[in-house]
């Protein structure tokens, strides 16, 4: 009888140990999965935000080039090519803006990205060099504001 009781206690102890081990392994796996998901989202956000900043920077350069080519020779082929390139760069930046909208954690970041895109897109409409510099500065400041918010979002 004592042997049966000892065996029964040993079996129950083993089963309890297995159950507790399985539970703690499931909790650890869930924590590991949550951490991996957070790291992947952080990595994706960093890539998208960086792509957006690069695309808007290139768009600003393209818009300024377009403005300069227009004032050099409005009917020339260099102005036409600069305008086509500016359209292409605007499309690239808009595409990345949509990606920002899909992955951003909050509306303020999306608004900052949209503001940077819109200000940059309008720089070619400047009436003179002074206005071009002013609009370019505003676009740069808007992009810096976006980057500041994006930095906080990926930390």
C-alpha positions in Angstrom: 0.0 0.0 0.0 2.8 2.4 0.9 4.5 1.6 -2.5 1.3 2.4 -4.4 0.9 5.7 -2.5 4.5 6.6 -3.2 4.0 5.8 -6.9 0.8 7.8 -7.0 2.5 10.9 -5.4 5.5 10.5 -7.8 3.1 10.4 -10.9 1.1 13.4 -9.6 4.3 15.4 -8.9 5.6 14.6 -12.4 2.3 15.6 -14.0 2.2 18.9 -12.0 5.8 19.6 -13.1 5.0 19.0 -16.7 1.9 21.2 -16.5 3.9 24.1 -14.9 6.7 23.7 -17.4 4.4 23.8 -20.3 2.6 26.9 -18.9 5.8 28.8 -18.4 7.1 27.8 -21.9 3.8 29.1 -23.5 4.2 32.4 -21.6 7.8 32.7 -22.7 6.9 31.9 -26.3 4.1 34.5 -26.2 6.6 37.1 -24.8 9.1 36.2 -27.4 6.5 36.5 -30.2 5.3 39.9 -28.9 8.9 41.2 -28.7 9.6 39.9 -32.3 6.4 41.6 -33.6 7.3 44.9 -31.9 10.9 44.7 -33.3 9.6 44.0 -36.8 7.1 46.9 -36.7 9.8 49.2 -35.4 12.1 48.1 -38.2 9.4 48.6 -40.8 8.6 52.0 -39.4 12.2 53.1 -39.5 12.5 52.0 -43.2 9.3 53.7 -44.2 10.0 57.0 -42.4 13.5 57.0 -43.7 12.2 56.4 -47.3 9.8 59.2 -46.9 12.4 61.7 -45.7 14.6 60.7 -48.6 11.8 61.0 -51.2 10.7 64.4 -49.9 14.3 65.6 -50.0 14.6 64.5 -53.6 11.3 66.0 -54.4 12.5 69.4 -53.0 15.6 69.2 -55.1 13.5 68.3 -58.2 11.0 71.1 -57.6 13.9 73.6 -57.2 15.5 72.4 -60.3 12.2 72.7 -62.1 11.9 76.3 -60.9 15.4 77.2 -62.1 15.0 75.6 -65.5 11.7 77.4 -66.0 13.3 80.8 -65.3 16.3 80.0 -67.5 14.3 79.0 -70.5 10.5 78.4 -70.1 10.2 76.8 -73.5 13.4 74.8 -73.4 13.9 71.1 -73.3 15.7 71.3 -70.0 12.6 72.9 -68.4 10.4 70.2 -69.9 12.7 67.4 -68.6 12.9 69.0 -65.2 9.1 69.2 -65.0 8.7 65.5 -66.0 11.3 64.6 -63.4 9.5 66.7 -60.7 6.3 64.8 -61.6 8.0 61.5 -61.2 9.6 62.5 -57.9 6.2 63.8 -56.6 4.7 60.4 -57.4 7.4 58.6 -55.6 7.0 60.8 -52.5 3.2 60.4 -52.6 3.6 56.6 -52.7 5.8 56.7 -49.6 3.4 59.1 -47.9 0.7 56.4 -48.4 3.1 53.9 -46.7 3.5 56.3 -43.8 -0.2 56.6 -43.5 -0.5 52.8 -43.3 2.2 52.3 -40.7 2.3 55.4 -38.5 1.1 55.0 -34.9 -0.8 58.3 -34.7 -2.5 61.1 -36.6 0.0 63.8 -35.7 2.8 61.9 -37.5 0.6 61.4 -40.6 -0.3 65.1 -40.5 3.3 66.1 -40.3 4.2 63.9 -43.3 1.3 65.3 -45.3 2.4 68.9 -44.4 6.0 68.2 -45.5 4.8 66.6 -48.8 2.4 69.5 -49.6 4.9 72.3 -48.8 7.6 70.6 -50.8 5.2 70.0 -53.8 4.4 73.7 -53.9 7.9 75.1 -54.0 8.1 75.3 -57.8 5.3 77.9 -57.7 7.5 80.5 -56.2 7.4 83.8 -58.1 11.1 84.8 -57.4 14.3 83.5 -55.8 13.4 84.9 -52.4 10.1 83.2 -52.3 11.7 80.0 -53.6 14.2 80.1 -50.6 11.3 80.9 -48.2 9.2 78.0 -49.5 12.2 75.7 -49.5 13.0 76.6 -45.9 9.4 76.0 -44.9 9.4 72.6 -46.6 12.7 71.7 -44.9 11.4 72.7 -41.5 8.2 70.6 -42.1 10.3 67.6 -43.0 12.5 68.1 -39.9 9.3 68.2 -37.8 8.2 64.9 -39.3 11.6 63.4 -38.6 11.4 64.5 -35.0 8.0 62.9 -34.6 9.1 59.8 -36.4 12.1 59.4 -34.2 9.9 59.4 -31.1 7.6 56.8 -32.8 10.4 54.3 -33.4 11.9 54.5 -29.9 
